[in-house]
Amino acid sequence: MGTTQLDSVQEPKYWHLRTVLSEALDSEFSVGEILPNERDLAARFGVARATLRQALEQLELEGRLQRRRGVGTTVAPPRVGVAVGGEQHAWPGAAGDAWQAVDCVQEIPAAAVAAALETGADEPVHTVRRSRMSGGQLVATELLHIPATSVPGLTAIDAPSGAARARAVLRELHHLDLEGQDRAVELGSARADDARELDRLPGSPVLVVTTRFTAQGRTAALSVATYRADTCRLTFGDSAGVEIHHDPAQRAS
């Protein structure tokens, strides 16, 4: 078999270091342990600090390391398996939903959201903010965008403010017959507000799950959920439960 161009490409130095570091994490360090500083690590492995940072960033992306403000770089626990499939044909807030309502505001959405909802550029929508916990840790945040036309029976008396308003919007949404839902998952970077809530640095890798709910032949709601990529492993079964995977071999890469 002939040699392709890719066969002759040398492995990047940072990638080789990533492999060496990964083996060291398995044999020399325990979960939660703080790694030596970058200067000491670079000296130990005989590499430039720029190369070391690339390797550390790759291991953080893979969920092997966590960088925390005021603490440093620590060895991460195995990722949490978070089920995002849930029961089919169920609105957000239905029985068994693992999300908790935080608050709700009525606002003009971003252009991309308005386009997905097929609302007018200046038409306000209800934006419900929710959070998801696992093992006492916040693992995801969600913005659920709902056009006013999807909740026509909502009144200010029923939903004054905060979490109560969010729950009232969801209850009203349940009056519609859900026709279908579709999801898309992509790797993204944490925005400043998401990073603050998830205790991550801005720009840290996150998994973004976008779900479109349809009713009456149109998009009735749009969910944008942001998961910590360093701690979450998304699963797409029918179960709404959360699995904890302790076997390092099952870590997502």
Secondary structure as the mmCIF struct_conf table of DSSP 4:
data_model
#
loop_
_struct_conf.conf_type_id
_struct_conf.id
_struct_conf.beg_label_comp_id
_struct_conf.beg_label_asym_id
_struct_conf.beg_label_seq_id
_struct_conf.end_label_comp_id
_struct_conf.end_label_asym_id
_struct_conf.end_label_seq_id
HELX_LH_PP_P HELX_LH_PP_P1 GLY A 2 THR A 4
TURN_TY1_P TURN_TY1_P1 GLN A 5 GLN A 5
HELX_RH_3T_P HELX_RH_3T_P1 LEU A 6 SER A 8
HELX_LH_PP_P HELX_LH_PP_P2 VAL A 9 PRO A 12
HELX_RH_AL_P HELX_RH_AL_P1 LYS A 13 GLU A 28
TURN_TY1_P TURN_TY1_P2 VAL A 31 GLY A 32
HELX_LH_PP_P HELX_LH_PP_P3 GLU A 33 GLU A 33
STRN STRN1 ILE A 34 ILE A 34
HELX_LH_PP_P HELX_LH_PP_P4 LEU A 35 ASN A 37
HELX_RH_AL_P HELX_RH_AL_P2 GLU A 38 PHE A 45
TURN_TY1_P TURN_TY1_P3 GLY A 46 GLY A 46
HELX_RH_AL_P HELX_RH_AL_P3 ARG A 49 LEU A 61
TURN_TY1_P TURN_TY1_P4 GLU A 62 GLY A 63
BEND BEND1 ARG A 64 ARG A 64
STRN STRN2 LEU A 65 ARG A 68
TURN_TY1_P TURN_TY1_P5 ARG A 69 VAL A 71
STRN STRN3 GLY A 72 VAL A 75
HELX_LH_PP_P HELX_LH_PP_P5 ALA A 76 ARG A 79
STRN STRN4 VAL A 80 ALA A 83
BEND BEND2 GLU A 87 GLU A 87
TURN_TY1_P TURN_TY1_P6 GLN A 88 HIS A 89
TURN_TY1_P TURN_TY1_P7 PRO A 92 GLY A 93
TURN_TY1_P TURN_TY1_P8 ALA A 95 GLY A 96
STRN STRN5 GLN A 100 GLU A 107
HELX_LH_PP_P HELX_LH_PP_P6 ILE A 108 ALA A 110
HELX_RH_AL_P HELX_RH_AL_P4 ALA A 111 LEU A 117
TURN_TY1_P TURN_TY1_P9 GLU A 118 GLU A 118
TURN_TY1_P TURN_TY1_P10 ALA A 121 ASP A 122
STRN STRN6 VAL A 125 SER A 134
TURN_TY1_P TURN_TY1_P11 GLY A 135 GLY A 136
STRN STRN7 GLN A 137 PRO A 147
HELX_RH_3T_P HELX_RH_3T_P2 ALA A 148 SER A 150
TURN_TY1_P TURN_TY1_P12 PRO A 152 GLY A 153
TURN_TY1_P TURN_TY1_P13 ALA A 156 ASP A 158
BEND BEND3 SER A 161 SER A 161
HELX_RH_AL_P HELX_RH_AL_P5 GLY A 162 LEU A 173
TURN_TY1_P TURN_TY1_P14 HIS A 174 HIS A 175
BEND BEND4 LEU A 176 LEU A 176
STRN STRN8 GLY A 180 SER A 189
HELX_RH_AL_P HELX_RH_AL_P6 ALA A 192 LEU A 198
TURN_TY1_P TURN_TY1_P15 ASP A 199 ASP A 199
TURN_TY1_P TURN_TY1_P16 PRO A 202 GLY A 203
STRN STRN9 PRO A 205 ALA A 215
TURN_TY1_P TURN_TY1_P17 GLN A 216 GLY A 217
STRN STRN10 ARG A 218 ARG A 228
TURN_TY1_P TURN_TY1_P18 ALA A 229 THR A 231
STRN STRN11 CYS A 232 THR A 235
BEND BEND5 GLY A 237 ASP A 238
STRN STRN12 VAL A 242 ILE A 244
HELX_RH_3T_P HELX_RH_3T_P3 PRO A 248 GLN A 250
#
